[in-house]
Amino acid sequence: MEKIAERLESVKARLARAAERAGGAPDEITLVAVTKTHPVEVIRKAYDLGVRHFGENRPEEALPKIEALNAQLDSEGLPKPTWHMIGHVQHRKVKMVIGRYALIHSVDTVKLARRLDTRIREAGLDVQPVLLEVNVSGEPTKYGFKQDELPGAVEEILKLDRLQVQGLMTVAPIVKDPEEVRPVFRRLRELMDELKERFPEAPWRHLSMGMTDDFEVAVEEGSTIVRIGRAIFGPREY
Ligand SMILES: *Cc1c(COP(=O)(O)O)cnc(C)c1O
C-alpha cells in the first residue's frame, strides 16, 4: 500500500512534464485512476492521497465498490469522488450503468447510444455525458467506431437528447515502444478537430487517451483525460 503513494507521485510528475512538453498545464489533464480488480481499501488509499477520479470497466464489479466507498465517505462527511465507466457496455447491462457515472467513455455503437438514451429517459435521469470510443487502429478484436463510420454515427447520436457527446476515447494497440502509437493518438485528435467543424453544436472537449504504457505520448498529442491503472496500483491479479 505504501507503494501507491510513491507510484502516484511518480505518475503525477511524469504527467506534469508531458503536459509541459505539450505546451499545457498539468491541471488541464484529468488523471483517472483505474481500480478494476482492486478492493475498496486500495481505492480508499488513493482517495486519501487526493485522487478524485476513478475508472472501472465492469459495472457488476464497480457498483458494490462505489457503494461501499460512498458509505464510508458519507459517514465521515467527506466528498464523493467522480466515477468513469471506461469499459464496453453490454446491452443487457445498460440499466446498471445509467445514472451511475459522471462520464461513460465507451459508447461504441449507435445501437448502444439509442438504448442508453431510451433507458435514461424512461428512468427520468439527467442528461448523461458520454465519449465515443474509436477503434483508430482498426484491430478486429477492439471495440469502437471505425474511422469512416464515425461522422454518420455522430449525426445519429447527436439526435439523442438524453446523451451529451463531449469527445472521443481510444485504446491504443499494445506495442513495445510507445512512440509506435503516437500516430494513433494524433489521429484521434485530428478526428475530433474534423468533428468539431462538422458538428459545432456538440461540446467537443475531451480526448480520453493514454494508459500506463503510453500516457506520456498521449498527453504530448493532446490528451485531456488519461486512464491509468498499473502505474499507480501495480500489476493486476485476476
Ligand atoms: C484497464 C484499462 C485501463 C488502465 O490500464 P493500465 O494499463 O493498467 O493503465 C485504461 N483504459 C481501459 C479502457 C482499461 O480497460
The ligand as an SDF file (V2000), in Angstrom:
LIG
                    3D

 15 15  0  0  0  0  0  0  0  0999 V2000
   -7.6620   -1.3490  -17.6350 C   0  0  0  0  0  0  0  0  0  0  0  0
   -7.8920   -0.1660  -18.5010 C   0  0  0  0  0  0  0  0  0  0  0  0
   -7.0670    0.9690  -18.3970 C   0  0  0  0  0  0  0  0  0  0  0  0
   -5.8690    1.0640  -17.4970 C   0  0  0  0  0  0  0  0  0  0  0  0
   -4.8580    0.2270  -17.9720 O   0  0  0  0  0  0  0  0  0  0  0  0
   -3.3610    0.2410  -17.3800 P   0  0  0  0  0  0  0  0  0  0  0  0
   -2.5620   -0.3330  -18.4820 O   0  0  0  0  0  0  0  0  0  0  0  0
   -3.3990   -0.5700  -16.1430 O   0  0  0  0  0  0  0  0  0  0  0  0
   -3.0190    1.6680  -17.1040 O   0  0  0  0  0  0  0  0  0  0  0  0
   -7.3760    2.0560  -19.2100 C   0  0  0  0  0  0  0  0  0  0  0  0
   -8.4210    2.0340  -20.0670 N   0  0  0  0  0  0  0  0  0  0  0  0
   -9.2230    0.9700  -20.1890 C   0  0  0  0  0  0  0  0  0  0  0  0
  -10.3520    1.0240  -21.1600 C   0  0  0  0  0  0  0  0  0  0  0  0
   -8.9890   -0.1570  -19.4160 C   0  0  0  0  0  0  0  0  0  0  0  0
   -9.7930   -1.2340  -19.5420 O   0  0  0  0  0  0  0  0  0  0  0  0
  1  2  1  0
  2  3  1  0
  2 14  2  0
  3  4  1  0
  3 10  2  0
  4  5  1  0
  5  6  1  0
  6  7  2  0
  6  8  1  0
  6  9  1  0
 10 11  1  0
 11 12  2  0
 12 13  1  0
 12 14  1  0
 14 15  1  0
M  END
$$$$
